[in-house]
Amino acid sequence: MSCRASPWSRPSLPAGLLFPTSGRPRSPLGSRNLWKNSWTLGVGVPNIFALPSRMFRCMASSGSGDDGFARPTSTDEGVAPLPLYSWPDKQRPRVCILGGGFGGLYTALRLESLVWPSDKKPQKNKLQVMLVDQSDRFVFKPMLYELLSGEVDVWEIAPSFTELLKNTSVQFVRDSVKLLRPSDHFRREPGESCTGGVVHLESGTVIEYDWLVLALGAEAKIDVVPGSAEYALPFTTLEDALRVESKLKMLERKRFGKSSPSIEVAIVGLGYSGVELAATISERLKNTGTVKAINVQTTICPTAPQGNRDAAVKVLESRNIQLFLGYFVSCIKEASTADDSSGIATDSEVDDDHKKLILDLQPAERGLKGQTLEADLVLWTVGSTSQIPRLQPPDAPYVIPLNGRGQVETEETLLVKGHPRTFAIGDSAALRDPSGKLLPATAQVAFQQADFAGWNLWAAINDRPLLPFRFQNLGEMMTLGRNDAAITASFIEGLTLEGPLGHAARKLVYCLRMPTDEHRVKVGVSWLTKTAIDSLASVQNAVSDMLTSP
């Protein structure tokens, strides 16, 4: 497949079915002009999936005429027309970005920063970019843990898209994606105009685009064992973090002023997310609670650099954390439903609306015995699932190539295989490094891919060669508490920054990675102010202790 493409003529495409050469090409959206604000569907088209597949399907035929392409013949009065989004300009390229995480938002900002040739910008603005996300806020996910420790405020790590994009030409739409209908995999005759396809939103709006970026990320896979979906909480979104914060506050209020019972928090999974949660919550609870961390492997953070792993082990062992390594959770249930033989008291309730939870642990290693744990709160940090499979057209479920994990198969230029007008980045994409290993689903990968995706979109629209993506591992960071973190830089072998120094370096790096200059300044000033206040309070406490000591 060629890596060159122009916005209005067809690049070299993979072999496929042809549109019929006879007859005037019709819009895949119906019998009306694509640029009108409304249009109608053909006879008998069901509204549930919006656009019928036959309007996108080209059928091989040895004859000529209109037989080769199914078209709507009339309007069904019983079917309401679907609202077609009206782009501001009919001539400029239309780029639709699905997902407002690191991949999607940073791609939009990258496109905004590029300089466009004069012949490619008929108006002042360069091109039309739309960003679609189900939330109204961008979430800096690596710092969600600081919400639980009280180090950051919501506005600092979750600014609104409206605020971030106010000085750009990017249009933001808050909605969820319902269905994808790409049409860039069809082969056209040279010179034929074409679009990339359409996106159906849950609100009913249909967006036609020329170029598409899939940056939808992944969702937490919580329904893994009996009771996990009902009783465990994930920790991947801002809503998840606020829910956990609310639950912890409730438990702390009920425990306040009492010597017992202690608060018990179970964390399933000890990858990066599980370790950071365990360290943060254990520091917050101090002597009022216990964290029970469960991991199917006998080592924590198996993919982390050795320096980060050693720092994490040292912190976990120094706090009120019980490690259950080599176990997996087989079931979660309420204490009131436990069998009498379990040995767990069934009246271990905090109050009428809160009951203890029971976790059944089974050994994953030889020599271990099954165990049963109690917990007030269960946090689930293992497993994720791609959103792309459920967005495929039901009549063409394999139109977007996926791997076994539901991720989109891409070329090294980040183009989806067989789709020369569709890019996929971040957790949505399955891209391998030169050694053949899948790139990790991390913010660092998505951040770097966004830069390449923005550039390659610019190159494709301007008929320039596309660049192959090469991931540069700059190192890994993890928070281990309010004033503790570990950083291992890949370019300095054997160096790991720990403790307050690592904590300060991590916050500095993340401040510089904030989406816009304006937000970086606001966050930087806020964090510096908080640091100064905390330092002054520490000095005052130290002086007070010296004066009151005998």
C-alpha positions in Angstrom: 0.0 0.0 0.0 1.3 3.4 -0.9 2.1 5.9 1.9 1.0 8.8 -0.2 -2.4 10.3 -0.5 -4.1 13.5 -1.5 -7.3 14.7 0.0 -9.4 14.7 -3.2 -7.9 12.0 -5.4 -7.4 8.3 -4.5 -4.0 7.0 -3.4 -2.8 3.6 -4.4 -5.3 1.3 -2.7 -5.4 -2.4 -1.9 -7.2 -4.6 -4.4 -10.9 -4.8 -3.8 -14.3 -4.4 -5.3 -15.0 -1.6 -7.8 -17.6 1.0 -7.9 -19.5 0.8 -11.2 -18.1 3.1 -13.8 -21.5 3.7 -15.5 -24.0 6.0 -14.0 -23.4 9.0 -11.8 -21.7 8.0 -8.5 -24.1 8.3 -5.6 -23.4 9.3 -2.1 -23.2 6.5 0.4 -25.5 8.5 2.6 -28.5 8.4 0.4 -30.0 10.2 -2.6 -29.4 13.7 -1.5 -26.4 15.9 -1.6 -23.8 15.1 1.0 -23.5 18.7 2.1 -27.2 19.2 2.9 -28.3 19.4 6.5 -30.8 16.6 6.0 -31.2 13.6 3.7 -33.4 10.5 3.4 -32.8 6.8 3.4 -34.1 4.2 1.0 -37.2 2.0 1.3 -37.4 -0.3 4.3 -34.1 0.8 5.9 -34.2 0.0 9.6 -33.3 2.9 11.9 -31.4 0.8 14.4 -28.1 0.8 12.6 -28.8 4.1 10.7 -27.1 3.8 7.3 -27.9 0.5 5.5 -24.9 -1.6 4.5 -26.0 -1.8 0.9 -25.4 1.9 0.5 -21.7 1.2 1.1 -21.5 -2.2 -0.6 -20.1 -2.6 -4.1 -21.1 -5.7 -5.9 -19.0 -7.4 -8.5 -20.8 -7.6 -11.8 -19.7 -8.5 -15.4 -22.4 -6.3 -16.8 -22.8 -2.6 -16.9 -25.3 -0.2 -15.7 -26.7 0.5 -12.2 -27.1 -3.2 -11.3 -23.7 -3.2 -9.8 -24.5 -0.9 -7.0 -27.5 -1.1 -4.7 -29.1 2.3 -4.3 -32.2 3.6 -2.5 -35.0 4.0 -4.9 -37.4 6.1 -2.9 -38.1 7.5 0.5 -39.8 5.5 3.2 -42.2 7.8 4.9 -42.2 5.6 8.0 -38.5 6.0 8.6 -37.3 9.3 10.2 -34.3 10.9 8.5 -31.1 10.7 10.5 -29.4 14.1 11.3 -26.2 14.5 9.2 -23.6 16.7 10.8 -23.0 19.8 8.7 -19.4 20.7 8.5 -18.7 24.5 8.3 -16.9 24.2 4.9 -17.6 22.0 1.9 -14.1 22.1 0.5 -11.6 21.7 3.3 -10.6 18.2 4.4 -12.7 16.8 7.3 -10.8 15.0 10.0 -12.8 13.1 12.7 -10.9 12.0 15.8 -12.6 9.5 18.1 -11.4 9.6 21.6 -10.1 12.5 23.7 -7.3 10.8 25.6 -3.6 11.2 25.1 -3.8 9.9 21.6 -6.9 11.8 20.4 -6.4 15.2 22.0 -2.7 15.4 21.3 -3.3 14.5 17.7 -5.8 17.3 17.3 -3.3 19.8 18.9 -0.5 18.5 16.7 -2.6 19.1 13.6 -3.4 22.6 14.8 0.3 23.4 15.1 1.3 22.3 11.6 1.9 24.8 8.8 -0.2 24.1 5.7 0.7 25.0 2.1 -1.2 27.9 0.7 -3.0 25.8 -1.9 -4.3 23.5 0.8 -6.0 26.1 2.9 -8.6 28.0 0.8 -9.7 29.8 4.0 -7.9 31.1 7.0 -8.3 27.9 9.0 -6.2 25.0 7.8 -8.6 22.1 7.9 -11.6 20.9 9.8 -10.9 18.8 12.8 -13.6 17.3 15.1 -12.8 15.6 18.4 -15.4 13.3 19.8 -15.4 12.0 23.4 -18.0 10.7 25.8 -16.7 12.9 28.6 -16.4 16.7 28.7 -12.9 16.5 30.3 -9.5 15.3 29.3 -8.0 13.1 32.0 -4.3 12.9 32.7 -4.7 9.3 33.9 -1.1 8.7 35.3 -2.0 11.2 38.1 -5.4 9.9 39.1 -3.7 8.4 42.2 -2.9 11.9 43.4 -6.6 12.6 43.7 -6.8 10.0 46.5 -3.7 11.4 48.3 -5.1 15.0 48.0 -2.0 16.3 46.1 -4.0 17.6 43.1 -7.3 19.1 42.3 -9.7 17.8 39.6 -9.2 20.8 37.4 -5.4 20.3 37.3 -5.5 16.8 35.9 -8.9 16.8 34.3 -9.4 20.1 32.4 -12.4 20.5 30.2 -12.0 20.1 26.5 -13.7 23.5 26.0 -11.0 25.2 28.0 -8.1 23.3 26.3 -9.5 23.9 22.7 -10.8 27.5 23.1 -7.9 29.0 21.2 -8.0 26.4 18.4 -10.2 25.6 15.4 -10.8 22.1 16.7 -14.5 21.4 17.2 -15.4 19.3 20.3 -18.5 17.1 20.4 -19.4 15.3 23.6 -21.0 12.0 22.5 -20.4 8.3 22.4 -19.6 6.3 19.3 -22.3 3.8 18.3 -21.2 2.5 14.9 -18.3 2.8 12.4 -18.9 2.5 8.7 -15.6 3.2 6.9 -15.7 3.2 3.1 -12.0 3.9 2.4 -11.3 0.2 1.7 -13.4 0.3 -1.5 -11.5 0.8 -4.7 -12.4 3.7 -7.0 -11.5 4.7 -10.5 -8.7 7.3 -10.7 -10.1 10.8 -10.3 -13.2 9.8 -8.5 -13.9 11.8 -5.4 -14.3 9.8 -2.2 -14.9 10.1 1.5 -13.5 8.0 4.3 -16.8 6.9 5.7 -19.3 7.8 8.4 -19.5 7.6 12.1 -22.8 7.1 14.0 -23.1 8.6 17.4 -25.3 7.5 20.2 -27.3 10.8 20.0 -28.3 9.8 16.4 -26.0 12.2 14.7 -24.1 10.9 11.6 -20.7 12.4 10.8 -19.2 12.0 7.4 -15.4 12.3 7.3 -12.5 12.3 4.9 -10.0 11.1 7.5 -10.5 9.2 10.7 -8.3 8.7 13.8 -9.3 5.8 16.1 -8.1 6.7 19.6 -10.9 5.3 21.7 -8.6 3.6 24.2 -9.7 0.5 26.2 -12.3 -0.1 28.9 -11.7 -1.9 32.2 -12.7 -5.5 32.0 -14.4 -6.0 35.3 -16.8 -9.0 34.7 -14.1 -11.6 35.1 -15.2 -13.8 38.0 -18.5 -14.2 39.8 -19.2 -11.0 41.8 -16.4 -8.9 40.4 -18.7 -6.7 38.3 -21.2 -6.3 41.2 -18.8 -5.6 44.1 -15.4 -4.5 42.7 -14.5 -1.0 41.4 -12.2 -0.3 38.5 -9.7 2.5 38.5 -9.3 3.8 35.0 -11.4 6.9 34.6 -12.0 10.1 36.5 -15.4 8.8 37.5 -13.8 5.7 38.9 -11.3 7.7 40.9 -14.1 10.0 42.3 -16.1 6.9 43.2 -13.2 5.4 45.1 -12.5 8.7 46.8 -16.2 8.9 47.9 -16.1 5.3 49.2 -12.9 5.9 51.2 -14.3 9.0 52.7 -17.4 7.1 53.8 -15.4 4.4 55.4 -13.1 7.0 57.1 -16.1 8.8 58.6 -17.6 5.6 60.0 -14.2 4.7 61.4 -13.5 8.1 62.9 -13.1 8.1 66.7 -13.2 4.3 66.9 -10.3 2.0 67.7 -11.8 -0.8 65.6 -12.7 -2.3 63.2 -10.0 -1.2 60.8 -10.7 -0.3 57.2 -9.8 -3.2 54.9 -9.1 -2.5 51.2 -8.4 -5.4 48.7 -6.6 -4.6 45.5 -6.6 -7.2 42.8 -3.5 -7.1 40.5 0.0 -5.7 41.2 1.0 -4.3 38.0 1.8 -0.5 37.9 -1.8 0.5 38.7 -2.2 -1.9 41.5 1.1 -1.0 43.2 0.5 2.7 42.9 -3.0 2.3 44.4 -1.7 0.1 47.2 1.1 2.6 48.1 -1.2 5.6 47.9 -4.1 4.1 49.9 -1.9 2.5 52.6 -0.2 5.9 53.2 -3.6 7.6 53.4 -5.1 5.1 55.8 -1.9 4.8 58.0 -2.8 2.8 61.1 -6.5 3.0 60.6 -6.6 0.4 57.8 -5.0 -2.4 56.0 -4.4 -3.0 52.3 -4.6 -6.5 51.0 -2.9 -6.8 47.6 -3.4 -9.9 45.5 -1.4 -10.9 42.4 -1.5 -14.1 40.3 2.3 -13.9 39.8 4.9 -14.1 42.5 6.5 -10.9 41.5 5.0 -7.4 41.4 5.3 -5.2 38.3 6.9 -7.9 36.2 7.4 -5.6 33.2 8.9 -2.7 35.2 12.6 -1.9 35.3 14.5 -3.5 38.2 15.1 -0.2 39.9 11.4 0.7 40.0 10.4 -2.8 41.1 12.9 -2.7 44.0 11.7 0.7 45.1 8.1 -0.5 45.0 8.9 -3.7 47.0 10.7 -1.6 49.7 7.7 0.8 50.0 5.1 -2.0 50.1 6.9 -4.0 52.8 7.4 -0.9 55.0 3.6 -0.1 55.1 0.5 -1.8 56.4 0.1 -3.9 53.3 -0.4 -7.6 53.2 0.8 -9.3 50.0 -0.9 -12.4 48.6 1.4 -13.4 45.7 0.6 -16.4 43.6 -3.1 -16.2 44.1 -6.1 -15.4 41.9 -9.6 -14.3 42.9 -12.2 -17.0 42.1 -15.3 -15.2 43.6 -16.4 -12.1 45.4 -19.6 -12.0 47.5 -21.2 -10.3 50.5 -20.3 -11.5 53.9 -24.0 -12.1 54.7 -24.2 -14.7 51.9 -21.1 -16.6 53.0 -21.4 -20.2 54.1 -21.2 -20.9 57.9 -18.3 -23.2 57.1 -16.2 -20.3 55.7 -15.2 -19.2 59.1 -16.2 -15.6 58.3 -18.7 -14.0 60.6 -21.8 -13.1 58.8 -22.6 -10.1 61.0 -19.5 -8.1 60.1 -21.4 -5.2 58.9 -20.4 -1.5 59.2 -24.0 -0.4 59.1 -27.3 -1.2 57.4 -26.1 -0.1 53.9 -22.5 -1.4 54.0 -21.4 -5.0 54.4 -18.1 -6.7 54.3 -17.1 -8.4 51.1 -15.6 -11.9 50.9 -12.9 -12.8 48.4 -12.1 -16.4 47.7 -8.5 -16.9 46.7 -7.2 -19.9 44.8 -3.5 -20.7 44.5 -1.8 -20.2 41.1 1.4 -21.8 42.4 2.1 -25.2 43.8 2.5 -25.4 47.6 0.0 -22.7 48.3 -3.5 -23.2 49.9 -6.7 -21.4 49.2 -7.6 -18.5 51.4 -10.6 -16.3 52.2 -10.2 -12.6 52.8 -12.5 -9.9 54.1 -12.6 -6.4 52.7 -14.7 -3.2 52.9 -13.6 -2.1 49.4 -12.3 -4.1 46.4 -10.4 -2.4 43.6 -9.9 -4.3 40.3 -6.9 -3.3 38.3 -6.3 -6.3 35.9 -7.7 -6.7 32.4 -9.0 -4.4 29.8 -11.1 -4.7 26.6 -11.1 -2.8 23.3 -14.1 -0.8 22.3 -13.6 -1.4 18.6 -15.2 -4.8 18.1 -18.7 -3.7 19.3 -18.5 -0.7 16.9 -18.1 -2.7 13.8 -21.1 -2.9 11.4 -23.2 -6.0 12.2 -23.3 -6.9 8.5 -19.6 -6.4 8.1 -18.0 -7.3 11.4 -14.5 -7.7 10.0 -14.3 -4.5 8.0 -11.7 -3.2 10.4 -8.9 -5.7 10.9 -8.5 -6.7 14.6 -6.1 -9.0 16.5 -7.2 -11.5 19.1 -7.4 -8.8 21.7 -9.7 -6.6 19.7 -7.1 -4.1 18.8 -6.8 -2.6 15.3 -4.1 -4.0 13.1 -2.0 -1.1 11.7 0.9 -0.5 9.4 4.0 1.1 10.8 2.8 4.5 9.6 -0.2 4.0 12.0 -2.6 3.6 9.1 -5.1 0.8 9.6 -4.3 -2.1 7.3 -6.4 -1.9 4.1 -7.8 1.6 5.1 -5.7 4.4 3.6 -7.7 7.1 5.3 -8.0 5.7 8.8 -5.3 5.9 11.5 -5.4 4.0 14.9 -3.3 4.9 17.9 -3.0 4.3 21.6 -4.8 1.4 23.3 -7.0 1.0 20.2 -4.0 0.0 18.0 -1.9 -3.2 17.8 1.5 -2.1 16.6 4.7 -4.1 17.1 8.2 -2.9 17.6 11.0 -4.1 15.4 11.5 -7.1 17.6 7.9 -8.2 17.0 6.6 -7.4 20.5 3.3 -5.5 20.9 3.9 -1.9 22.2 2.5 -1.5 25.7 -0.7 0.3 26.3 0.8 3.3 28.1 0.4 7.0 28.0 3.9 7.4 26.8 3.2 5.3 23.7 0.0 7.2 22.9 1.7 10.5 23.4 4.4 9.7 20.9 2.0 8.1 18.4 -0.2 11.3 18.5 2.8 13.3 17.2 3.3 10.9 14.3 -0.4 10.6 13.6 -0.7 14.3 13.3 2.3 14.6 11.0 1.2 11.6 8.8 -2.3 13.1 8.4 -0.7 16.3 7.3 1.6 14.4 4.9 -1.3 12.2 3.5 -3.4 15.3 2.8 -0.5 17.1 1.2 0.7 14.1 -0.9 3.9 13.7 1.1 5.5 10.5 2.2 4.4 9.1 5.6 6.8 8.4 8.4 7.1 5.0 10.1 6.4 5.2 13.8 9.3 4.2 16.1 8.7 4.2 19.8 11.4 5.7 22.0 11.2 4.4 25.5 12.2 7.3 27.7 11.9 5.5 30.9 9.1 4.6 33.4 7.7 6.4 36.5 5.4 5.4 39.3 4.1 7.2 42.4 4.6 5.5 45.7 2.9 8.0 48.0 2.4 11.7 48.7 6.1 12.5 48.7 7.5 9.4 47.2 8.0 8.1 43.6 10.4 6.0 41.5 11.8 7.0 38.1 14.0 4.9 35.9 15.4 6.7 32.8 16.1 4.4 29.8 19.0 6.6 28.6 21.0 6.3 31.9 21.5 2.7 32.7 21.1 1.7 36.3 19.8 5.1 37.5 16.6 5.2 39.5 15.4 8.3 41.3 13.5 7.5 44.5 11.8 9.2 47.4 11.2 13.0 47.3 13.6 13.6 44.5 11.8 11.1 42.3 8.5 12.6 43.3 9.6 16.1 42.3 11.0 14.9 39.0 7.8 13.0 38.2 5.6 16.0 38.8 7.9 18.2 36.7 7.8 15.8 33.8 4.0 15.5 34.0 3.6 19.3 34.2 5.6 19.7 31.0 3.4 17.0 29.4 0.1 18.9 30.0 -1.8 19.5 26.8 -1.4 23.3 26.3 1.0 26.0 27.4 -1.7 27.9 29.2 -2.7 24.8 31.3 1.0 24.0 32.0 1.5 27.5 33.5 -1.7 27.2 35.6 -0.8 23.8 36.9 2.8 24.7 37.5 1.9 27.8 39.6 -0.7 25.7 41.5 1.8 23.0 42.3 4.6 25.4 43.3 2.2 27.2 45.6 1.1 23.9 47.3 4.7 22.9 47.7 5.6 26.2 49.3 2.7 25.9 51.7 3.5 22.3 52.6 7.1 23.2 53.2 6.2 26.1 55.4 3.8 23.8 57.4 6.6 21.3 57.8 9.0 23.9 59.1 6.4 25.2 61.6 5.7 21.7 62.8 9.4 21.0 63.3 9.9 24.3 65.3 6.8 23.5 67.4 8.1 20.0 68.2 11.5 21.5 69.2 9.9 24.1 71.5 7.6 21.6 73.2 10.1 18.9 73.7 11.5 18.6 77.3 
